[in-house]
Amino acid sequence: MTEAVDQSGWNGRKRVFTTEDGRRLAYVESGEGPPLFLLHGYTDSSRSWSLIEPHLAGFRLVMPDLPGHGLSTAMPRPSVEAFADDIVRLADALGIAQFAVAGHSMGAITAFALAARYGRRVTAVASICGSLQPGLLARTTLGADIRALVDPIDPESRFLREWHHCARPVNAAFIRWIAEEAAAMPAIVWQALFDMLVATDLRRAAGGIDMPVLLLSGDEDSLFDTPHRAVLRRAFPQAAMEMLAGHGHNPHWEVPVPVANILAGFLRERVG
C-alpha cells in the first residue's frame, strides 16, 4: 500500500493545453528537476501516476491525459504516432527542449513511438509492461469483450473489475476513481483505441531508438505477457531490464515505491 493521495482533487490539478486543431490536452505538472513525461495506459488517465508521483522527487513531472482519456479530447483517427506528436507539442508549449519519458502499457507503446519519431528530444525511455507489437492482443478474447461494450458502461461491472484486477492489493479508493473514469469513456472510444493498438507494430521503428532504454515488467502480466517481452528483448538487447516477481500488469499501482526507485535510479545513472 502507499500513503494517502487526494484522489478527489486530482482533476482539479489539471491544466489544459489546446492543440492547433482545437482539441483539449489535459495534464498535471509537478516538481522540479530534469523533465520526465509519464504516459498512462489504455483507458487510464494521468491519475494512473498519482500513487507513484510522491516518490519521484527531483524530477519535473508532466503527466498528460492522452487523447480520448481523462479530460482530453479524443482524436477522430487515433494513432500512437499522433499521440507522440501531441506530447512534443505539449513539451514545446512548456518550454521543454529535451526530456525523458516513462510509459505504462499503451503509454509505453507511445513512448517508443515518441523516441523513434523525435530521437533528439528524448533522453531516455522507460517501459512499464509495454509492447512493440500490441497486435498480438488480437489472438486473445479481449477484443470481443471490448466490442461488446455498450453505453453506459457500469464501473462496477464484472468486465471492469477484471480489467483493473491487480496481482497485489492496491488502494481501493484509487481503483474506484480509475474504474469510474474508464467507465466514463464512451464505448466507441474504447473500441477505436483498441483497434489502434491492434494495428500498431513498432518493431521496425525500434531500430531507430538509440537512447537508454529500461524494460520493467511483472512476471504475472497476463496482458503483455511472454511473447510481448520476447519482442522487446530482441529489439533492445542492451536495455536495462527489471522483472518484478509476483507482480502483474500494473506494478506502479501495486508497489509504487520500488517502481519509483527503479525509474529514478535508471534515469539518474544514464541521464544525470
C-alpha positions, 0 to 999 in steps of 0.5 A: 500500500502507499500513503494517502493521495487526494484522489478527489482533487486530482482533476482539479490539478489539471491544466489544459493545453489546446492543440492547433486543431482545437482539441483539449490536452489535459495534464498535471505538472509537478516538481522540479528537476530534469523533465520526465513525461509519464504516459498512462495506459489504455483507458487510464488517465494521468491519475494512473501516476498519482500513487507513484508521483510522491516518490519521484522527487527531483524530477519535473513531472508532466503527466498528460491525459492522452487523447480520448482519456481523462479530460482530453479530447479524443482524436477522430483517427487515433494513432500512437504516432499522433499521440507522440506528436501531441506530447512534443507539442505539449513539451514545446508549449512548456518550454521543454527542449529535451526530456525523458519519458516513462510509459505504462502499457499503451503509454509505453507503446507511445513512448517508443513511438515518441523516441523513434519519431523525435530521437533528439528530444528524448533522453531516455525511455522507460517501459512499464509492461509495454509492447512493440507489437500490441497486435498480438492482443488480437489472438486473445478474447479481449477484443470481443469483450471490448466490442461488446461494450455498450453505453453506459458502461457500469464501473462496477461491472464484472468486465471492469473489475477484471480489467483493473484486477491487480496481482497485489492489493492496491488502494481501493479508493484509487481503483474506484476513481480509475474504474469510474473514469474508464467507465466514463469513456464512451464505448466507441472510444474504447473500441477505436483505441483498441483497434489502434493498438491492434494495428500498431507494430513498432518493431521496425521503428525500434531500430531507430531508438538509440537512447537508454532504454529500461524494460520493467515488467511483472512476471504475472502480466497476463496482458503483455505477457511472454511473447510481448517481452520476447519482442522487446528483448530482441529489439533492445538487447542492451536495455536495462531490464527489471522483472518484478516477481509476483507482480502483474500488469500494473506494478506502479499501482501495486508497489509504487515505491520500488517502481519509483526507485527503479525509474529514478535510479535508471534515469539518474545513472544514464541521464544525470 
